[in-house]
Amino acid sequence: MTREIRINIGAEGRMTIEFVGFPGETCFDEAELLAGILKEMGLWAVPITVTPKTAEEIALEVDEAGQEIDEKKRVSHS
């Protein structure tokens, strides 16, 4: 499964980050790594809200063989 980090920065500066294809809670490790990289660049991305995907959302992305079907492994940081 392909791993992706999708970042959307709104007009008011609110950032939403979505992690796709990360097994289990490895997306949290990636979020910490990303925050460190952004900090080195002078950007402070402090998580306000973290929204793990439900089992149903994950099931919609992955078929029984573990192949990615579509869309998201959502964890939002604002």
C-alpha positions in Angstrom: 0.0 0.0 0.0 1.3 3.4 -0.9 1.9 5.8 1.9 0.9 9.4 1.5 0.8 12.5 3.6 -1.8 15.0 2.3 -1.5 18.6 3.6 -4.1 21.3 3.1 -3.5 24.8 4.4 -6.7 26.9 4.4 -6.9 30.7 3.8 -6.9 31.4 7.5 -3.7 29.3 8.0 -5.5 26.2 9.5 -3.6 23.1 8.4 -5.2 19.7 8.0 -3.0 16.7 7.5 -4.2 13.3 6.4 -2.2 10.2 6.6 -3.0 7.5 4.0 -1.7 3.9 4.0 0.1 3.9 7.4 -0.6 0.7 9.4 -1.8 0.9 12.9 -0.6 4.0 14.7 2.6 4.6 12.7 0.9 7.8 11.4 1.5 9.3 14.8 5.3 8.7 14.4 5.2 10.3 11.0 3.2 13.3 12.4 6.0 13.8 15.0 8.7 13.6 12.3 6.8 16.0 10.1 6.3 18.5 12.9 10.1 18.3 13.6 10.9 19.0 9.9 8.5 22.0 9.8 9.9 23.3 13.0 13.4 23.3 11.5 12.0 25.4 8.7 10.6 27.9 11.2 7.0 26.6 11.0 5.2 25.6 14.2 2.6 23.0 13.5 1.0 22.2 16.9 -1.7 19.5 16.9 -5.0 20.8 18.2 -7.2 18.0 17.2 -6.3 14.4 16.2 -9.1 12.4 14.6 -8.3 8.7 14.1 -10.3 6.9 11.4 -12.9 4.5 12.5 -12.7 0.8 11.6 -15.4 1.4 9.0 -13.4 4.2 7.3 -10.3 2.0 7.2 -12.4 -0.9 5.8 -13.6 1.4 3.0 -10.0 2.0 2.0 -8.7 -1.5 2.2 -10.1 -4.7 0.8 -9.7 -8.1 2.5 -6.2 -8.7 1.0 -5.0 -5.4 2.5 -4.9 -3.6 -0.9 -5.7 0.1 -0.9 -9.0 0.8 -2.5 -9.2 4.6 -2.3 -8.8 7.6 -0.1 -7.9 8.2 3.5 -6.2 7.3 6.7 -7.3 10.5 8.4 -5.6 12.1 11.2 -6.2 15.8 11.3 -3.9 18.3 12.9 -5.0 21.9 13.1 
